[in-house]
Amino acid sequence: MKKIVLFLVTVMAATVCMAKSSADKNTEQWKYDIECAGVGAQGTYLVKVYSYSKSQAKAQKQAIKNAVHGVIFKGVMGKGRECNSQRPLAKAEVASQHQDFFDRFFAEGGDYAKYASATGAPETSKVGKEYKVGVVVSVQKDQLRKDLEDAGVLRGLSSGF
């Protein structure tokens, strides 16, 4: 009986590790596109994120993480008269300067999730061997900026030039 329990625990642990490693792999690649999806409430960006993965579920789950990453490091491309392009909150080198912070921030269950929420139904299409999943996400960019400044990752807008 003990051998069966030990075997089941080992199989479950291996499954969790494999799922975590594939999610971590998706995060390390940061393979996504981001664009404006309309005008959000004051202090937020409404963005559409297209995530790519071999699994629809993983791409959809990755969308919120990609949206927050995009607002911080990529910026948001505008769409005609509907909305303007937005610059990223940070330059790319901030990610390497504060790598430990961002590793924790974007880890599974990390703080990134408290700044964004998906709205509406996802769009899915097949692109080669991967799925392209588009999700509209609302990102609380003002609160995100404030918390990154408080953590010492970004300089405040009032800190001078």
N, C-alpha and C positions, 0 to 999 in steps of 0.2 A: 504494500500500500504506500509506504514511504517513497518507494522508487517512482511510482506513478505520479504522486504529488510533486516530487522533485522534477520529474520530466515535464509536467505541465507548467510549472513555474518557469523552468528554463525556456520552454517554447514561447510562453507569453513575454518574457523579458527580451528574447531575440526578436520577436515581432515588433515590440515597442521600439527597440533600437533601430531596426530596419526602417520603420515608418519615420522616426525622428531623423535618421540620416538622410532620407530622401527629401524631407522638408527642409533640412539644413542645406542640402545641395541646391534646392530651388532658391533659397535665400542667398547663398553665396554667389549665384549667377546673376541675380537681379535682372531676369529676362522679362521685361514688360514694356508696354507703351502707356503713356498717360496724356490725357487731353482734357480740356475744359468740357464740362457737361451741362453748363448753365450757371445761373446766378444762385449762390447759396445764401443762407442767412448771414447776418452780420458776423464777421469773425471766422467764417468757414469758407472752404473751397468745395464746390461740387465738381468732382472729377470722374472721368470714365477711365478705368484701368483695364488694359488687355493683358492678361497673364497667360503664359505659355507653359504647358506641362504635358507629360504623357498621360496624365489622369485628369479628367474633368474636375473631380472633387478637390484635388490638390491645387489646381489652377484657381478654382473659385475661393478656396481657403486662403491662398496666397494673395488674393486681390487687396485685402485691407492692408496687409503688410506692405505691399508694393505701392499703394496709394500714399501711405505715410512716408515711405522712402522717397517717392517721387517728389512730394511737396518739399522735403528737406533738401534733397540733392540734385534733382533734375529740373524742377520747375514744372509749370503746366503750360502746354501749348494752347493758345486761344483758338476759337472757331468763329471766324467772321465777325459779325456785329453782336453775336450773342454774348460773348465774353472775351475779355482780354487775356493775353498771356501773362503768367505770373512767374517771376524769378524764383529760383530756389532759395530756401532760407539760409543755406550754408554752401560754402564752396566744397569741392570734392576732397580737398586735403583735410578737412575737418574730420572726415570719416577715419582716416588713418591716424590723425593726431589723438583721437578719442576712441580708438578701436575697442577697448575693453567696455566702455560705456555703451557703444552701439551693439556690440555682441550681446550684452545683457538686454538692451532695449528691444532688439528685434528677435530675441530667442522665443521659442514656443511659450506662450503665456506671458510674454514680455509687456512692457508698458505701452508699446506702440498701439495696442488694441484700444486703449481708453481714449484715443484721439480720433477714431474713425468708426463709421458704421456703413454697412452696405444698404442701399435702397433699391427697390425694384427687383425684377427677375434678371438673372444673368443671360447673356447671349453667348451661344457656343457655336464654334465652327471648327472643322478639322483642317489643319495646315500641315501637310506632310504627315509625319508620324506623331505630331503633337496636337493638342487641343488648344484653341485660342478662346479664352473665356473673357468676355467683357462685362464688367460690373461697375455700376454707378456707385460712388462712395462719397460720403460727406466727411470732410476732414476739418477738425477744429484747429485751424492754423494759428489763430491768435493764442490759444491756450498752449499749443505745442511750442510755439516760439518762446512764450513766457517760461515754460518749464525747462526748456533747453538752456535759456539764459540763466535761470536759477541754478541749474546743474553746472554752470561754467563751461558749457559746450559752445554756446554762441555768445558773442558780445551783444550787449543791449543796444538798441537803436539810439538811445540817448547818451551813449558812452563817448561820443565825439568821433571826429574823422581823422 
